[in-house]
Amino acid sequence: MSSNKTVGLSTRMIHSGRNPSNQLGAVNPPIHRASTIVLNRAEDLYKDGVRTYGIGGMQVHDELKNALCALEDANHCLITESGLLACTLPIFALVGAGEHILLPDNVYSPTRRYCDRSLKRAGGSVSYYDPTIGEGIADLIQDNTRLIMIESPGSLTFELPDIRAIVAAAKARGVATALDNCWGSGVYLRPLDLGVDISILATTKYAGGHSDTLSGALLLNDANLANKLAEASADLGLCTSPEDASIVLRGLRTMTTRLKVHEKAGLEIAEWLQTRPEVSQVLHPALPDNPYHKLWKRDFTGSAGLFTFELKPSSKQDVLNFLNSFELFGLGFSYGGYESLVMNCDPQLVYRDKNNLKFDGPLIRLSIGLEDVEDLKADLEKAFATLPQ
Ligand SMILES: Cc1ncc(COP(=O)(O)O)c(C=O)c1O
């Protein structure tokens, strides 16, 4: 089964990307560790479509691509060694010397760093846009703009762009669009259905789900664009290990089920935080009073377990005491794993345009894992108790 829309997404994720009759009856595809592949016939050495070297991927890579295509109903999939590489590969492939890219001001900061450093060194140029710009993006598109990156929501401050308006403006000028879909994970947001050309996944996060792999994926319908990305990947010699491919494929089997728990627990904790006197606001688009709630309802079918809240103004030491007091929440940067994480994220806003930021207090980002919600609340409560009353 690949992309059979007549069955639900959970069913598809269980039954895509494996074929026991080709796997000695084993439920899951095998892990082949291979560089050299020996062929039976000399005629096959230079024949198109014959697997001749491990760098092109083995059975487990093929099956992972099938399952990822089924996730977002995509025709083409590339897998990468990290989510960051899934963000930077389209830029490497599509934006060259004398060409231009538009990035949202809230873009994942290593993507920003790639453009400011490597893209500029290669002769490309970059402009940043306010993620809430909507159709106003049309005024920023230049004749040499080749790619518009979108991120929804921003992974620290949770702005939602108007994806449809940005895509319409890009299409009117023949510019490609790529959307960092790490939060929606292909489950709660399907960018290709909204006309986006490239959906970017850090499968490190909810697909992997266990904080033990680094991996990414690019999903597309356009064969020409997919070919350009595949050529760039081949030029660079990129290849994901079969173990990582297998880990991500295993994670996909339970991702929709896990996300329901992340979603429910995340919302319950977000709502509870709104009642806390120490908190000035909660940045979670599924909350009805969130300024992006309408857009979220229009484009998303659910919410991940990652969100941020703003503490009332506090000293640096108060924030450190707060963070150091957690027992269940780990102090860490990532998300999407089974374990809950906490960090202060406002130090990462140094790159942002200050006009787009209106925060008086420190920002705390939570990734809600699969623990019991009451235990997570108790851990948060203990941390709040460290703050001066
Ligand atoms: C929004 C976003 N995009 C991309 C990435 C990159 O993923 P990876 O950690 O797999 O490189 C991350 C990682 O935190 C992220 O938060």
The ligand as a Gaussian input file, in Angstrom:
#p B3LYP/6-31G(d) Opt

LIG

0 1
 C       11.501000      24.096000      13.036000
 C       12.668000      23.185000      12.888000
 N       13.126000      22.894000      11.667000
 C       14.164000      22.065000      11.482000
 C       14.814000      21.500000      12.535000
 C       16.020000      20.634000      12.284000
 O       15.863000      19.328000      12.658000
 P       17.125000      18.426000      13.063000
 O       17.294000      18.594000      14.527000
 O       16.724000      17.062000      12.658000
 O       18.309000      18.924000      12.276000
 C       14.386000      21.764000      13.834000
 C       15.088000      21.185000      15.008000
 O       14.937000      21.596000      16.122000
 C       13.281000      22.626000      14.004000
 O       12.815000      22.930000      15.226000

